[in-house]
């Protein structure tokens, strides 16, 4: 079966390690890290497409905010803060008011995160938004490949609110959960705190199972996760739906008390099993869904 991960593997060999003085981190993490004179530059790109990443009848300002926030979340996952972004927009709307409202959505996130729009492009076609984001590390950059056996696994917040928000939107119910879907909040304030403690990190975009598996695969480790420790919104599908944009990270045992006191949820432990196992009341649980993939 074709998957997003398998497709990305087709391009990974194109990255040359010859320029490691300039490119500190290439493909394989949430963002690339480029050496600069004063501060390393962290860069990521994300694409949002109609009926895949946002509903067909979404408001233009909601599309703009959501697409940009999702891209910014990759910077948070690297332990970085945002500085500027560029945007490519494909749309087939014929009224200028649609594009003005789209710009209003960009203006909202620009003010909220104090970032600069430095350029972009627009063309005609089915609605697609491509966002390039740039930032700098708070401290050392956080990677997926550096979790250690014995580390604890943490998340930064409740899972499933965005899933519920999309369900409410589709059902025409006006609830606060809808904002969780259209207006996700990249966790920069948490990224700053954990940058001194985390050994690895990823944002939860494709579901806890799938994204934690990225850490385990890259670090050549496994994990035991305890469901009763996870704040979920509705049911176990909240662990695999994605769109949460919370951070999942690992940290050494001696950081556990500090992180717990600062509002982070310790949900499991890294081991040498090379697989992820979920437990509920000491019973192993087999999750039917493994995560979101646009090609699955």
ZADOMI-34226 format. One record per residue (C-alpha): x, y, z; residue number from 0. Coordinates in Angstrom, 1 decimal, padded with zeros to 4 digits. Layout:
NODE     px     py     pz   i
NODE      X      Y      Z NUM
...
This chain:
NODE     px     py     pz   i
NODE  000.0  000.0  000.0   0
NODE  001.3  003.5 -000.9   1
NODE  001.8  005.8  002.0   2
NODE  003.0  009.4  002.6   3
NODE  006.1  008.0  004.3   4
NODE  006.9  005.7  001.4   5
NODE  006.6  008.5 -001.1   6
NODE  008.9  010.8  000.9   7
NODE  011.5  008.0  000.9   8
NODE  011.7  008.4 -002.9   9
NODE  013.3  011.8 -002.4  10
NODE  015.4  011.3  000.7  11
NODE  018.5  010.1 -001.3  12
NODE  018.6  013.5 -003.0  13
NODE  019.9  015.1  000.1  14
NODE  023.7  015.3  000.0  15
NODE  025.6  015.3  003.4  16
NODE  028.4  017.1  001.6  17
NODE  027.4  020.5  002.9  18
NODE  026.9  019.6  006.5  19
NODE  028.6  022.9  007.6  20
NODE  025.6  024.7  006.0  21
NODE  022.8  022.2  006.5  22
NODE  022.8  020.9  010.1  23
NODE  019.6  018.9  009.7  24
NODE  018.1  017.7  006.4  25
NODE  015.2  015.5  005.6  26
NODE  013.7  013.3  008.3  27
NODE  012.6  015.7  011.0  28
NODE  009.8  018.2  011.3  29
NODE  012.0  020.9  009.8  30
NODE  015.5  021.5  008.3  31
NODE  018.1  023.5  010.2  32
NODE  020.4  025.8  008.2  33
NODE  023.6  027.3  009.7  34
NODE  023.6  031.1  009.8  35
NODE  026.0  033.7  011.1  36
NODE  024.2  034.5  014.3  37
NODE  021.2  032.1  014.8  38
NODE  020.5  028.8  013.0  39
NODE  017.6  029.1  010.7  40
NODE  014.9  026.5  011.0  41
NODE  012.7  025.9  007.9  42
NODE  009.6  023.8  007.1  43
NODE  007.0  023.6  004.3  44
NODE  003.5  022.4  004.6  45
NODE  000.7  021.9  002.0  46
NODE -003.1  022.1  002.8  47
NODE -005.6  021.0  000.1  48
NODE -009.3  021.4  000.0  49
NODE -011.4  018.3  001.0  50
NODE -008.2  016.7  002.4  51
NODE -006.9  019.2  005.0  52
NODE -010.0  021.5  005.3  53
NODE -013.7  021.1  004.3  54
NODE -014.8  022.3  000.9  55
NODE -017.1  024.9  002.4  56
NODE -014.6  026.4  004.8  57
NODE -014.4  030.2  005.2  58
NODE -011.4  031.8  003.5  59
NODE -010.1  033.3  006.7  60
NODE -010.3  030.0  008.5  61
NODE -008.4  028.3  005.7  62
NODE -005.6  030.9  005.8  63
NODE -005.2  030.7  009.6  64
NODE -005.3  026.9  009.8  65
NODE -002.9  026.3  006.9  66
NODE -000.4  028.7  008.4  67
NODE -000.7  027.4  012.0  68
NODE -000.2  023.8  010.9  69
NODE  003.0  024.8  009.2  70
NODE  004.2  026.8  012.2  71
NODE  003.6  023.8  014.5  72
NODE  006.6  022.1  012.8  73
NODE  008.8  024.8  014.2  74
NODE  007.5  024.3  017.7  75
NODE  008.3  020.6  017.3  76
NODE  011.9  021.5  016.6  77
NODE  012.1  023.7  019.7  78
NODE  012.1  026.8  017.6  79
NODE  010.1  030.1  017.5  80
NODE  008.8  031.7  014.3  81
NODE  010.1  034.8  012.5  82
NODE  008.7  034.9  009.0  83
NODE  006.8  032.9  006.3  84
NODE  005.9  032.9  002.7  85
NODE  002.7  031.5  001.1  86
NODE  001.6  030.0 -002.1  87
NODE -002.1  030.1 -002.9  88
NODE -004.1  028.2 -005.5  89
NODE -007.8  029.1 -005.8  90
NODE -010.5  029.3 -008.3  91
NODE -012.7  032.0 -006.7  92
NODE -013.8  034.9 -009.0  93
NODE -014.7  037.4 -006.3  94
NODE -012.0  039.6 -004.9  95
NODE -013.8  039.6 -001.5  96
NODE -012.7  035.9 -001.1  97
NODE -009.1  036.8 -001.3  98
NODE -009.5  039.8  001.0  99
NODE -011.1  037.5  003.6 100
NODE -008.2  035.1  003.1 101
NODE -005.8  037.9  003.8 102
NODE -007.7  038.7  007.0 103
NODE -007.0  035.2  008.2 104
NODE -003.3  035.8  007.5 105
NODE -003.4  039.1  009.3 106
NODE -004.8  037.5  012.4 107
NODE -002.0  034.9  012.7 108
NODE  000.6  037.5  011.8 109
NODE -000.5  039.6  014.7 110
NODE -000.9  036.7  017.1 111
NODE  002.6  035.3  016.6 112
NODE  004.4  038.5  015.6 113
NODE  005.7  037.0  012.3 114
NODE  006.4  038.6  008.9 115
NODE  005.0  037.7  005.6 116
NODE  008.0  037.9  003.2 117
NODE  006.5  036.8 -000.1 118
NODE  004.5  034.3 -002.0 119
NODE  002.6  033.4 -005.2 120
NODE -000.9  032.9 -006.4 121
NODE -002.4  030.9 -009.3 122
NODE -005.7  029.4 -010.4 123
NODE -006.9  025.9 -009.5 124
NODE -008.6  023.9 -006.8 125
NODE -007.9  025.4 -003.4 126
NODE -004.4  024.6 -002.1 127
NODE -002.2  026.5  000.3 128
NODE  001.5  026.0  000.5 129
NODE  003.2  027.6  003.5 130
NODE  007.0  028.0  004.1 131
NODE  007.9  028.9  007.7 132
NODE  011.2  030.1  009.1 133
NODE  012.4  030.5  012.7 134
NODE  015.2  030.2  015.2 135
NODE  015.9  027.6  018.0 136
NODE  015.1  028.5  021.6 137
NODE  018.1  026.4  022.6 138
NODE  019.4  023.3  020.9 139
NODE  017.1  022.0  018.2 140
NODE  014.9  019.1  019.1 141
NODE  015.0  016.0  016.8 142
NODE  013.1  012.8  016.4 143
NODE  016.1  010.5  016.4 144
NODE  017.5  011.2  019.9 145
NODE  015.2  009.5  022.3 146
NODE  016.9  007.2  024.9 147
NODE  015.8  004.0  026.5 148
NODE  014.4  004.9  029.9 149
NODE  013.2  008.3  028.9 150
NODE  009.6  009.2  029.8 151
NODE  007.1  010.1  027.1 152
NODE  005.1  013.3  027.5 153
NODE  002.4  015.2  025.7 154
NODE  001.5  018.9  026.1 155
NODE -002.3  018.7  026.2 156
NODE -005.6  017.1  025.5 157
NODE -006.1  015.0  022.4 158
NODE -009.2  014.8  020.2 159
NODE -010.6  018.3  020.4 160
NODE -009.9  019.0  016.8 161
NODE -011.5  015.7  015.8 162
NODE -014.6  016.7  017.7 163
NODE -014.5  020.1  016.1 164
NODE -014.5  018.7  012.6 165
NODE -017.4  016.4  013.5 166
NODE -019.4  019.4  014.9 167
NODE -018.6  021.4  011.8 168
NODE -019.8  018.7  009.5 169
NODE -023.0  018.2  011.6 170
NODE -023.7  022.0  011.6 171
NODE -023.3  022.2  015.4 172
NODE -021.9  025.5  016.7 173
NODE -019.5  024.4  019.5 174
NODE -016.2  025.7  020.9 175
NODE -014.5  022.6  019.5 176
NODE -014.7  024.0  016.0 177
NODE -012.1  026.6  016.8 178
NODE -009.7  023.7  017.8 179
NODE -010.0  022.5  014.2 180
NODE -009.7  025.8  012.3 181
NODE -007.6  027.7  014.7 182
NODE -005.0  025.2  016.1 183
NODE -002.4  026.8  018.3 184
NODE  001.3  025.9  017.8 185
NODE  002.8  025.2  021.2 186
NODE  005.7  027.7  021.2 187
NODE  005.4  028.5  024.9 188
NODE  005.7  024.8  025.7 189
NODE  008.5  024.3  023.2 190
NODE  010.5  027.0  025.0 191
NODE  010.1  025.2  028.3 192
NODE  010.9  021.7  027.1 193
NODE  013.9  022.8  025.0 194
NODE  016.1  022.5  028.1 195
NODE  014.8  019.0  029.0 196
NODE  013.5  017.1  025.9 197
NODE  015.7  014.5  024.2 198
NODE  013.3  014.2  021.2 199
NODE  010.1  015.8  020.0 200
NODE  007.4  015.8  017.3 201
NODE  004.1  017.6  016.9 202
NODE  000.9  015.4  016.9 203
NODE -000.4  016.0  013.4 204
NODE -001.1  012.5  012.2 205
NODE -002.2  011.0  015.6 206
NODE -000.3  010.1  018.7 207
NODE  000.4  006.5  017.6 208
NODE  001.7  007.5  014.2 209
NODE  003.8  010.5  015.4 210
NODE  005.3  008.7  018.4 211
NODE  006.2  005.9  016.0 212
NODE  008.2  008.4  014.0 213
NODE  010.3  009.1  017.1 214
NODE  010.7  005.4  017.9 215
NODE  011.6  004.5  014.3 216
NODE  014.2  007.3  014.0 217
NODE  015.6  006.6  017.5 218
NODE  015.6  002.8  017.1 219
NODE  013.6  002.3  020.3 220
NODE  010.1  001.3  021.4 221
NODE  007.6  002.6  023.9 222
NODE  004.9  001.6  026.4 223
NODE  002.0  004.0  026.7 224
NODE -000.6  004.0  029.4 225
NODE -004.0  005.2  028.1 226
NODE -005.4  006.2  031.5 227
NODE -002.6  008.8  031.7 228
NODE -003.7  010.5  028.4 229
NODE -006.3  013.3  028.5 230
NODE -008.6  012.4  025.6 231
NODE -011.8  014.1  024.5 232
NODE -014.1  011.2  023.4 233
NODE -012.7  007.8  022.8 234
NODE -009.6  005.8  021.7 235
NODE -009.8  007.1  018.2 236
NODE -008.6  010.4  019.6 237
NODE -005.2  008.7  019.8 238
NODE -005.0  008.1  016.0 239
NODE -007.1  010.8  014.3 240
NODE -004.5  013.6  014.4 241
NODE -004.8  017.4  013.9 242
NODE -004.1  018.0  017.6 243
NODE -000.8  019.9  017.1 244
NODE  000.2  019.2  020.7 245
NODE  003.8  018.2  021.2 246
NODE  004.9  014.6  022.0 247
NODE  008.3  014.5  023.5 248
NODE  010.7  012.4  025.5 249
NODE  012.8  013.5  028.5 250
NODE  015.0  011.8  031.1 251
NODE  013.6  010.5  034.3 252
NODE  015.2  013.3  036.4 253
NODE  013.1  015.9  034.5 254
NODE  009.7  014.2  035.3 255
NODE  008.8  016.1  038.4 256
NODE  009.6  019.5  036.9 257
NODE  007.7  018.7  033.8 258
NODE  004.7  017.3  035.7 259
NODE  004.6  020.4  037.9 260
NODE  004.5  022.6  034.8 261
NODE  001.5  021.0  033.3 262
NODE  002.9  018.3  031.0 263
NODE  001.4  014.8  030.9 264
NODE  003.7  011.9  031.4 265
NODE  002.0  009.0  029.4 266
NODE  004.6  006.3  029.1 267
NODE  008.3  005.2  028.8 268
NODE  010.8  004.5  026.1 269
NODE  012.1  000.9  026.0 270
NODE  014.2 -001.3  023.7 271
NODE  011.2 -003.2  022.2 272
NODE  011.3 -001.5  018.8 273
NODE  007.5 -001.2  018.9 274
NODE  004.7  000.8  020.6 275
NODE  002.4 -000.9  023.0 276
NODE -000.7  000.7  024.5 277
NODE -002.0 -000.5  027.9 278
NODE -005.3  000.2  029.7 279
NODE -005.7 -001.0  033.3 280
NODE -002.6 -003.2  032.8 281
NODE -004.2 -004.8  029.7 282
NODE -002.6 -004.4  026.3 283
NODE -004.9 -002.6  023.8 284
NODE -004.7 -003.0  020.0 285
NODE -005.7  000.2  018.4 286
NODE -007.6 -000.4  015.2 287
NODE -006.5  002.8  013.6 288
NODE -002.8  003.6  013.3 289
NODE -002.9  007.2  012.3 290
NODE -003.9  009.6  009.5 291
NODE -002.3  009.4  006.1 292
NODE -003.6  011.3  003.0 293
NODE -002.7  008.4  000.7 294
NODE -004.2  005.6  002.9 295
